[in-house]
Amino acid sequence: MTERTPLLHYRLSASVNESERRAPPAGQAPEQHPGGPRQRSSQQRQPKKLSIFFGVVIPTLLSMFSVVLFLRIGFVVGHAGLYQGIAMFLVAYFIICMTVLSVCAISTNGALDAGGAYYMISRALGPEFGGSIGIMFFLANVCGSALYVLGLVEAIVATFGVPEDGTLATSPYQVLPSGYWWSLLYGTAIALLCLLVCMVGAHIYAKATFLIFLVVMFVLCTIFVSFFAVGPRTITLPRSAVPNPTNRTSPTTANFTGFKLDTLLGNLWADYTTDYTTNTMMTFTTVFAVMFNGCTGIMAGSNMSGDLKNPSYSIPRGTITAVIFTFIIYNLLSVLVACSCDRVLLQNDYSFLRDINIWRPFVTVGVYSSTLSAAMSNLIGASRILYALARDDLFGKALSPAKKTSHSGNPWVSVIISWFLVQLVLFAGKLNTIASIVTIFFLLVYAAVDLACLALEWASAPNFRPTFRYFTWHTCVFGIVGCAVMMFLINAIYASASIAFMLLLLLLIHYLSPTSSWGYISQALIFHQVRKYLLMLDVRKDHVKFWRPQVLLMVSNPRSSVGLITFINDIKKSGLYVLGHVQLGDLNTLPSDPLQSQYDSWLSLVDHLNIKSFVNLTLADSVRHGIQHLLFISGLGGMRPNTLVLGFYDDCLPKDKLIDPSLCTSQSTDPSCLSQEVEQQPPLFHFASLRGSSDRKDYGESGDGKFLGPQEYVAIIADAMKMLKNVVLARYFNNFDRAQVLSPPSSSPGKGAVYVDVWPVNLLRPDSSSYVDTCSLFLLQLACILNMVRSWRKATLRLFLCVEEGRSVRGSEEKLGQLLKELRIKAQVYTVPWDQQVALHWQRQGEWSKKLSSQSLDTAGEEKKPRTEEEDEDDYVNSFPSNTTRLSDDYVSAVNKLILEQTLPPPAVRFLYLPRPPADTRRYTTYLHQLDLLTQDLGPTLLIHGVTPVITTDL
């Protein structure tokens, strides 16, 4: 149903263009004669569409009858017997009927266009699968056409050709020269005849096939009449080109007994023997493979879908009619043959129907007619498939000439290309090996049609509602299995090679063809499965053993966040990864949602950076409210972010990492250069330009004057912790280059080694040096996860243990080493004395104590005054664990210097402990200032605060 609109638009456009082309010049009246040349030309230009009978029933009947009807019925009954022969037809037609049901379902689910099976598969399974199957179906039709042409040539030479071995002709009609080049000449003439018929168009082809259909039906009637009209007779068997080694005295005659019970009883059971034409022993599988070649023409009507009046109506009814008719005819002939022909006759003369006919030339004419019709059917089918492939632009300009059509809509260039390839195949002379390939290609197409119908059924898409309802997913599975079994039954090597060739074409189209607008069934199937498994993911069954980080990374502008985006992609450990962005604005004042047009750019960024993440954008009146929205609503079911990652709040001027360095230098500020950058950038990077030095605190480039201040920034951190989300602050990732960091020069101090430094203690709380609290263990877990990533496995974890004089250094180190061993974390432990830094802290604490004691002495003799609300809040803050007001800048700077001193060789990234924000919102600025001093000039650094247990030592 989804294809109806563009198809209608195409036809309307064509009609408008046709009207404009036929319109008279201004000021000139149009001609009014009903029989004038202008009216006649307009009638000729209208494409003539075919009905069910001419467009589907006749081509399908002739393709399914072909040579098997006249030359292989006796072969099947003679070797397999009547019981197994009928069983073979039942199995073969069961496979065919399963595919026919799938074809009917797909063809009645919307408007069909040219291409038949290719059009169905490509629109259902996508361009990759459809294009690869389409090429194989095209080649199968080309080789099939050449196969039938050469078969007709061999039949003509056998009847009218002079024997090649120089023996005397046995018939006065054997006058045609024989030989390879003569056969090639005859084949070329027949192919030219097919070309002329197909060049005129589908309408003349339908008339020609109708005449052939009448001939074949007349011959078929004479065969049925002959079984009753011709009496018993003795038939001379043909001289075998290959002597039969199993029988020293090969029979020279056989009997047509007429209807006799003894003959029927002798033909009921199987009697496999040597094939007199190939000198190979026949088995059930070989006979079945030969018989199945005559049942692979069910797509002949579907190939004409572009030339039918109503494809969705004609294809199901015409194909089912043809399949039922051929099944009845084959089984009736098998019964008649088993009742009237001796087993010796059936096994040693495959053209016995000609010998028992009331007039022998009838069968010869039937063989010629059916073979010629099959050749034309395959040629016109190949041209339609090639035209559909060219029109879909799956192979670029390589097939663009095949798009050209005549005024009547006949793709004449595709017909010529198909005929040329048929002519090339004719040079092979013999196509015995190609016959198996052709059958396998057809079976692969049938399996693909079943797979397309199965995928549509399993996807449960609301728009898949075909009017033909006599199918289920069981019929599709049976069809796929049956086609696969038959492929490997006919020839396992050819079947494997054809599947490999299809996969190669699939990969080629996947990487070279542009994105189509047909819709991909894979997306519908993925949606169906993901929804099912998300419902099964129960958050109540979460366990710390299976915890993994699920990250929401807030990005103001991707241009300056490339390094951070790629780094966070490494620590997600197969968890959920969401890129979040807040755009400031009010939907009440906007004409439409401004975020919808931005999703394509963000998704293109994800593809460009080759990361595995989702994108979530929101519109809010402030950044804080926007992040709250994303923390509340991001994810589904058990897949929700548990970790919030923010860029650090500082005055560093961002650098654009999405600009091609060949356009301008990174430090260039020339307006002409900047405009050149914007113009030359690919459509991928449709993000706002970076903020300048005058507005470094803004978020989202909304232009409404709303900036992200330090108070709001720290409030976001506090909000996330209240929502039980882990928080990570990332600093100095503007210039982070993952490839450069992981491949350091060998001349560096570490001789190419990569280090990750971990400081798992709260450096802003020197009075609390615990290494085993929730936050410290979370920090260790993230560092370990980073070290588990393939590209970071060579990195070395360095764990720094801060110790004071008077404490057992060795004991602390052993205790930490035992903890790491229990947690299965490999790290090098370094002890760092920090007595001087701690002394600065206690010195500030002493000053605070003196200040408080002096204040108490001054107020001891005075009257007791009521305490203000501000004084109560101060006392509350001082008792809060963060205790930011009691830390001096000197202490924090000293700790920063201590960290910098442990940098030989320097690490790729540092992991530091992030303390909680103070409870008093007035202290947020001081808190942020202390974090700024702590991480000053440290290089890429993560400040991490964990709120949930993530590590266990249990199994």
C-alpha positions, 0 to 999 in steps of 0.5 A: 500500500505504501507504493501507491502514492509515488506510483500514482504521482508518477503516472499523473506526471506522465499524463501531464507531460503527455498532455503538454506535449500534445497541446497545440501552439498558442493561437492554434486550434486543435484538430477535431477529426476523429480519425486524424493523425494526431488522435491516432498517434495519441492512441498508439502512445497509450500503453496496452495492458494485458488481461489475466488470461493473456498476461498471466495464465498463458505465459505461466502455462507455457513456461511450466509445460515446456519440454517436460510435458512432451519429453520427460513424462515417460522418463519419470514414470519409467524409472520411478513408477506410477506411485513414486511419480505421482508422489514426486509431482505432489512434493514438487507442487507442494513446494510450488504452491507454498511459493504461489501463496506467498506471491499472491499475498504480496501481490495483493498488498498494494500496487505492483509495478514492473519487475515481478518477483524482484519488485516484490522482494525489493519492496518487502526486504529492502534494496540489498536483498531485492537487488541481489535476488533481482540480478540472479533472477535476471541471469536465470532468465537470460540463461533459461532463454538461451537454454530453450533456444539451444534445446529448440536447435537440437530438436530441429537438427535431430529432425531435419539435420544431416547426421554428423558422423557421415552416415546416410540420412534415414529421412528425406527431410534431413537436409540442414547442415550440422555442426557447432557453427551451424547450430550457432547460426540456427540459434542466432536466428531463433534468438533474433525472432524472439528479439523481434517479437519482444521489441514490438512490445508485450501486446504482440508477445501476448498474441504470439504466445496465444497462437503458440498456446493454441498449438500446444493445447491442440497437440496436447488434445491429440496426445490424449486422443491417441491413447484411445484411438491408436491400437497396440503397436511395436516401436523401434527404439532409438540408437543410443549414443552411449552403449549400455554397460549393464545390458549386453543385449540392449532391446531394440523394440518395445510395445505400446500395449494400449490400456491393459491391467498387466501393463499398469501393474508392471508400471506401479513400482519403481525400477531405476536403471541406467539412463540411455542418454547419459549412461548414469544410474538414476535414483529418486533424487536425480529423477526428481531433479529432472522432473522439477525443471518443468515446474519452475515457470510459476513466475512467468506471469509475475514478470509481466506485472508492469504490463498487466491491467491490474497486477494485484488482481491478475497475478493471484488468479492467473497463477493459481489457475495455471498451477492447478491446470498443469498439475491435473495434466501431468497426473493424467498423462502419468496415469495414461502412460502407466496404463498403456506403455511398456516399461522398456519403452518408457525407459529407452525412448523419451520421445515415445509420445511422437511414435504413438500419436495419430500423426507424428509431426504433431508432437514435433510441432508441440515441442518446437512451439512450447520451447520457442514460447519458453525462450520468448517468455524468459527473454521478455521476463529478463528485460522487465527485471533489468528495466526495474533494476535500472529504474531503481538506481541500485547500481548507479549509472551502470544500468542507466541506459536500460531505463529508456522506453518506447512511446508504448512503454516497452523497455527496448534497451533492456530487451536488446541488452538481454538478447545480447547476453542470450547471444553470448550464452549461445556460444557455449553450444551445450547448456547441460551444466547451466540447466542446473544453475538456472533451476537453482537460481529460480528456486533461490528466488522462490525461497526469497519470495517466501522469506519476504512474505514470512518477514512481513507476516512476522513483523505484524506491520499494520499496513500488511493486510493483503486481500488474499488471506489463504496463507500463514507463516507456516506455508512460508516456512514450508516453502523456504525449507522445500526450496532449500532442500530442492536446491541442494538435492539438485546440486549441492555445489551449485546451490552453495555457490549461488548462495555465496554469489547472492551474499556477495551481491548483497554486500556490494549493494549495501555499501554502494547503493544510496539509501532507498525510501521503500522501507526496510523490513529489517527495521520492522522485525527489529522493532517487533523483537526489541519490544518483546524483549524490553517487556521481558526485561524486568527492573525488579530482577536487576542484580549488582552482578550484572550491572553495567553503565547506562550513560546519558551524556549531555552535549551542548554542541557536538562540534566541541564534544567529539573527544568526550563523545568517543571516550564515553562510548568506550566506558559504556560496556555494551550498556545504554548510551544516550546523547542528550541535548537541551534547546532553550525555548517555549513551544507556545511561542514557536510555530512548530517543534524545532527539534524534529529537523535536528534529529537527522544531523545528530543521527548522522553524527552518530554514524560519522563517529561510529559510536553506538548510541541513541539521541534524545533532544528536548525543548525546555525553558532552562537547561536544568529543567531540560536535563530533568526531563531527559533523566525522567523519560530517557530509555524504556523499561529496564533500559534507563540511564543510571549515569549522567555525564556533564562537561565541566563548567570552565572558561576554556574556549571550545574548538571545532572538531568537525571542521575539515582541517584542509579548509582553514587552520584551526586558529583562523578567525577570518570571517571569509574563512569561517563562511567558507567552512560552513559552505564546504562542510558536508550536509552531515554537520548542520550544527550551530557555530561554536560560542565565542569568548563573550558568551562562554556560559551559554547552552544550546545557542538559542539566542534568547539570552539565557545562559547556564550559570554556576548556580544552575550547573551545580544544581543539575549535579544535585538533582541527578544525585537526588534521582539516584543517578551516578554523576560524572564531570568531564574536563579537558576533553576538548582536545582529546584524540582517542587515536593519538592517546592510544598510540603514543610515540615511542619516544615519550617518557613511558616508551609508548605505554598508556596509563590511567590514573585512579585517585579513589579517595575524597581529596576534599575530605582529608579527614576521611580517607576511606577507599571502600565506600560506594563512590570509591568502588564505583570509580574503580569499576569505571576504570576497570571497565575502560581497561576491559575495552579492546583498544584500552586493554594495553593501558595500565591502571595506576592506583594512588594511595594517599597516606599520612605519617604515623600510619602503617603504609605497608598495611594500607597498601596490603589491604588495598591490594587484597581488595583489588584481588577480590574485585579481580582488578589489575592495577599498580598501587602507588603510595603518596604521602600528603602530610603537607597538604593535610597540615594546610587543611588542619591549619584552616580548621584551627583558625575556624576553631579560634574564630568560633571560641572568640565569638562564644566569649564575646557573647557570653556576658551579653543578653541572649539574642534570637538567632537569625535564619541565616545563622541556622543555615550556616551551622547546618552547612558546617555539619554537612559532609561536603564541608566546602566552607572549611577548605582553603584555596591553598589546600586545594591548590596543594592537592592539585600540585600533588596530583601533577607531581605523579605524572611521569609518565603522564596518564591518558586520563585521570579518575578523581572522586567527586564529592557531593554538592553542599546542602546550602545552595549559596555555597554552590559557587564555592563548591564549583571553584574548589573543583576548578582548582582541584582539576586545574591543568590535569589534562583529561579528567573525570570527576566521578560520584557513584550512588549505587553499589556496582561491585560484588565479590560473590559468584 
